[in-house]
Amino acid sequence: MAWEFSTEPEFQEQLDWMNDFVRAEIWPLETLSEELEFDQLMDLIRPLQDEVKRKGLWAAHLHPELGGQGFGQVKLGLMHEILGTSPLAPFAFGCAAPDSGNSEILALAGTPEQRQRYLLPLLAGELRSGFSMTEPATAGSDPTLLETTAKRDGDDWLINGRKWFTTNGSIANFLIVMAVTDPLARSHQRASMFIVDTDTPGVNIVRDVPTMEHPWESFGRYGNHAEIAYQDVRVPHTSLLGQEGAGFVIAQQRLYPGRIHHCMRWLGVAGRAFDMLCERSLYREAHGATLAQHQTIQNWIADSAAELQAARLMTLHAAWKMDTQGVLAARQDIAMIKYQGARVLHDVIDRALQAHGALGYSTDLPLEAMYRYARAARIYDGPDEVHRASVARQVLRGYTPPADGVPSEHIPTRREAARMKFLNSTAR
Ligand SMILES: Cc1cc2nc3c(=O)[nH]c(=O)nc-3n(C[C@H](O)[C@H](O)[C@H](O)COP(=O)(O)OP(=O)(O)OC[C@H]3O[C@@H](n4cnc5c(N)ncnc54)[C@H](O)[C@@H]3O)c2cc1C
């Protein structure tokens, strides 16, 4: 029997430390983050980052030779569940998106020079990065339609196009840009990745796009999403990241583990909302009883507990599969947790918000912000519909239509076959 659901005691100690640290040091900072400039916030977070480094938990997603911990996906998943409880916690632990994914790409595909120049300072927290793939004019859910181009010009490449939703683009020192290098190649071999310094002439950060999460106009804030016009951006050939035409392959390597981390972070957020739901139900009285004594609220609590547990097990199982069998074997599981995790995140927050009535809708509690954050989960990292379609396709590969058009479970047909098999032989 190899099924195993326990955590090594030494790692559990580290998780316990992270849990205490995040609640004591990082949750309080959330209440100030809107009133602080990015540099002020950084001044407060840097000592916390130092403490995380002293504990040996900094940038845990990378291999030890790159200063990480070499944690597999299961350990990273458990860690991200704790860090997900606060939008600032992954940043304090050197594993916030998009820097964490970009560092994985650089580790995977970067030349020794690229690693030296970008990866090491990124890991040290000295540089910030953005991942610039989605375009306003083409469907991000089908990146084979990308229109941004990179054309050879002597020893250089010239990049032209418009991107948006480049998270942290306006505070990044460099961007990893996906651009079409061979329009005539097969659809998944047309694009390549480039490392582009944000101060390169022609990189025009047009604006940070206001969103449901941050509806007000702002520029240069951590977590903002930049719209960027690339106009004759000249970069040397050494900016090419990985092989020419390997953009999609590298992007997938980045996105699969990233989805596991997202899902575990969502569970962290949803777990926090769930705690609020339970707390509220114990003290709020209406119609002669506490909310906890009303059956609808009991159902919400029971359903949320079950859905959280199911999503957690599914996500950790996907992580385990990736650790033990590799990314290809885990593809379907990772697609499933993406839309399942996003739904659980939304539903648990929605119930917690509803149970708090007007207070839940107000900014006096973090629930309304969680709710806005949750809505994006169904869109980024591939819209849920695309993942569902992919899962359905993979599932259906295991089936064939009945040759005679009669369903295999058709009872009259099976009964007739059973009669032939059992009754005729008994009669003999
Ligand atoms: C908060 C946030 C952060 C982001 N950060 C980044 C980033 O750092 N870098 C980056 O490059 N991008 C980023 N993105 C962009 C994100 O990756 C895209 O929004 C996403 O891939 C969807 O692309 P799109 O917005 O162009 O929607 P579209 O591709 O236009 O899709 C619109 C809708 O069409 C439907 N649809 C599409 N395909 C199918 C299908 N096969 N079946 C059924 N329905 C379908 C879905 O409902 C989908 O939501 C971010 C987005 C958000 C919201």
The ligand as a MOL file (V3000), in Angstrom:
LIG
                    3D

  0  0  0     0  0            999 V3000
M  V30 BEGIN CTAB
M  V30 COUNTS 53 58 0 0 0
M  V30 BEGIN ATOM
M  V30 1 C -5.4390 39.3300 -13.4700 0
M  V30 2 C -4.8250 38.9260 -14.7770 0
M  V30 3 C -3.4370 38.8310 -14.8890 0
M  V30 4 C -2.8590 38.4920 -16.1220 0
M  V30 5 N -1.4780 38.4590 -16.2210 0
M  V30 6 C -0.9220 38.2360 -17.4310 0
M  V30 7 C 0.5090 38.3120 -17.6040 0
M  V30 8 O 1.2670 38.5720 -16.6600 0
M  V30 9 N 1.0230 38.1230 -18.8490 0
M  V30 10 C 0.2290 37.8510 -19.9200 0
M  V30 11 O 0.7630 37.6880 -21.0090 0
M  V30 12 N -1.1310 37.7570 -19.7830 0
M  V30 13 C -1.7160 37.9570 -18.5860 0
M  V30 14 N -3.0840 37.9260 -18.4510 0
M  V30 15 C -3.9180 37.6750 -19.6290 0
M  V30 16 C -4.5590 36.3090 -19.6370 0
M  V30 17 O -3.5970 35.3150 -19.8440 0
M  V30 18 C -5.6500 36.3240 -20.7310 0
M  V30 19 O -6.6480 37.2400 -20.3130 0
M  V30 20 C -6.2480 34.9680 -20.9730 0
M  V30 21 O -5.3330 34.1040 -21.5970 0
M  V30 22 C -7.5030 35.0840 -21.8700 0
M  V30 23 O -7.2060 35.7760 -23.0420 0
M  V30 24 P -8.1390 36.9960 -23.4990 0
M  V30 25 O -8.3000 37.9200 -22.3590 0
M  V30 26 O -7.5960 37.5370 -24.7530 0
M  V30 27 O -9.5730 36.3570 -23.7430 0
M  V30 28 P -10.0640 35.6400 -25.0890 0
M  V30 29 O -9.0260 34.7090 -25.5900 0
M  V30 30 O -10.5910 36.6740 -26.0040 0
M  V30 31 O -11.2650 34.7550 -24.5360 0
M  V30 32 C -12.4940 35.3690 -24.1080 0
M  V30 33 C -13.4520 34.3120 -23.6630 0
M  V30 34 O -13.7850 33.4810 -24.7590 0
M  V30 35 C -14.1740 32.2070 -24.2930 0
M  V30 36 N -13.4070 31.1540 -24.9670 0
M  V30 37 C -12.1680 31.2110 -25.4860 0
M  V30 38 N -11.8090 30.0300 -25.9990 0
M  V30 39 C -12.8470 29.1870 -25.8350 0
M  V30 40 C -13.1150 27.8160 -26.1450 0
M  V30 41 N -12.1960 27.0580 -26.7450 0
M  V30 42 N -14.3070 27.2950 -25.7820 0
M  V30 43 C -15.2440 28.0560 -25.1630 0
M  V30 44 N -15.0500 29.3460 -24.8400 0
M  V30 45 C -13.8780 29.9020 -25.1690 0
M  V30 46 C -13.8680 32.1690 -22.7860 0
M  V30 47 O -15.0550 32.3960 -22.0570 0
M  V30 48 C -12.9230 33.3350 -22.6110 0
M  V30 49 O -12.9590 33.8870 -21.3070 0
M  V30 50 C -3.6860 38.2330 -17.2320 0
M  V30 51 C -5.0810 38.3170 -17.1120 0
M  V30 52 C -5.6500 38.6640 -15.9090 0
M  V30 53 C -7.1570 38.7700 -15.8170 0
M  V30 END ATOM
M  V30 BEGIN BOND
M  V30 1 1 1 2
M  V30 2 1 2 3
M  V30 3 2 2 52
M  V30 4 2 3 4
M  V30 5 1 4 5
M  V30 6 1 4 50
M  V30 7 2 5 6
M  V30 8 1 6 7
M  V30 9 1 6 13
M  V30 10 2 7 8
M  V30 11 1 7 9
M  V30 12 1 9 10
M  V30 13 2 10 11
M  V30 14 1 10 12
M  V30 15 2 12 13
M  V30 16 1 13 14
M  V30 17 1 14 15
M  V30 18 1 14 50
M  V30 19 1 15 16
M  V30 20 1 16 17
M  V30 21 1 16 18
M  V30 22 1 18 19
M  V30 23 1 18 20
M  V30 24 1 20 21
M  V30 25 1 20 22
M  V30 26 1 22 23
M  V30 27 1 23 24
M  V30 28 2 24 25
M  V30 29 1 24 26
M  V30 30 1 24 27
M  V30 31 1 27 28
M  V30 32 2 28 29
M  V30 33 1 28 30
M  V30 34 1 28 31
M  V30 35 1 31 32
M  V30 36 1 32 33
M  V30 37 1 33 34
M  V30 38 1 33 48
M  V30 39 1 34 35
M  V30 40 1 35 36
M  V30 41 1 35 46
M  V30 42 1 36 37
M  V30 43 1 36 45
M  V30 44 2 37 38
M  V30 45 1 38 39
M  V30 46 1 39 40
M  V30 47 2 39 45
M  V30 48 1 40 41
M  V30 49 2 40 42
M  V30 50 1 42 43
M  V30 51 2 43 44
M  V30 52 1 44 45
M  V30 53 1 46 47
M  V30 54 1 46 48
M  V30 55 1 48 49
M  V30 56 2 50 51
M  V30 57 1 51 52
M  V30 58 1 52 53
M  V30 END BOND
M  V30 END CTAB
M  END
